[in-house]
């Protein structure tokens, strides 16, 4: 799935229409996607419904930051760590 396709899905999850915020949201989609991939989530898992939901929560977290604050919500962390990471682990 391309970043443009992910952006469409994230915007739907955030109930954002139009293209006014596409540049800002696109940067955040890429940042959260890379964060998830670097955390060990596979591209395949990132593109599942749970992966898209997690990506959307992460983008929302970054979009709604206060000045000088950088953190992901507990919801993002809970979806990322025990849910997607376990599924993404290679079979032994």
C-alpha positions in Angstrom: 0.0 0.0 0.0 1.4 3.4 -0.9 1.7 6.3 1.4 -1.0 8.1 -0.6 -3.3 5.1 0.0 -2.5 5.1 3.7 -3.2 8.8 3.9 -6.7 8.2 2.4 -7.4 5.6 5.1 -6.0 7.7 7.9 -8.1 10.7 6.8 -11.2 8.5 6.8 -10.4 7.3 10.3 -9.9 10.9 11.5 -13.0 12.1 9.6 -10.9 14.6 7.6 -12.1 15.5 4.2 -10.6 17.7 1.5 -6.9 18.1 0.8 -6.1 21.2 2.9 -4.2 19.1 5.5 -2.7 16.5 3.2 0.9 17.8 3.4 0.9 17.9 7.2 -1.0 14.6 7.6 1.2 12.9 5.0 4.3 13.8 6.9 2.8 12.3 10.0 1.6 9.2 8.3 5.1 8.6 7.0 6.7 9.3 10.4 4.3 6.9 12.3 4.6 4.2 9.6 8.4 4.3 9.8 8.1 4.2 13.6 5.9 1.1 13.4 8.2 -0.6 10.8 11.3 0.2 12.9 9.5 -1.3 16.0 9.3 -4.6 14.1 5.8 -4.4 12.6 5.7 -6.0 9.2 4.4 -4.1 6.2 1.8 -6.8 5.9 0.6 -6.2 9.5 0.7 -2.4 9.0 -1.8 -2.8 6.1 -4.4 -4.8 8.2 -7.4 -3.2 9.7 -5.7 -3.2 13.1 -2.5 -1.7 11.6 -4.4 1.1 9.9 -6.3 1.8 13.1 -3.0 1.9 15.0 -1.4 4.2 12.4 -4.5 6.5 12.6 -4.2 6.7 16.4 -0.5 7.5 16.1 -1.1 10.2 13.5 -3.8 11.7 15.7 -1.4 11.7 18.6 1.2 13.7 16.6 -1.4 16.0 15.0 -2.7 17.0 18.5 0.6 17.6 20.3 1.1 20.5 22.6 4.1 22.7 22.1 7.3 21.1 23.3 5.6 17.7 23.8 6.3 14.5 21.9 4.6 11.3 23.0 2.2 8.6 21.8 -1.0 7.8 23.7 -1.5 4.7 25.7 -4.0 3.5 23.1 -1.3 3.7 20.4 1.2 1.9 22.6 -1.3 -0.8 23.5 -2.2 -1.6 19.9 1.4 -1.5 18.8 3.2 -3.5 21.4 1.1 -6.5 22.5 -1.1 -6.7 19.4 0.8 -6.0 16.2 4.3 -6.8 17.5 3.3 -10.3 18.6 1.7 -11.1 15.3 4.7 -9.8 13.4 7.2 -12.0 15.2 8.7 -14.6 12.9 7.7 -18.3 13.6 10.4 -20.2 15.4 
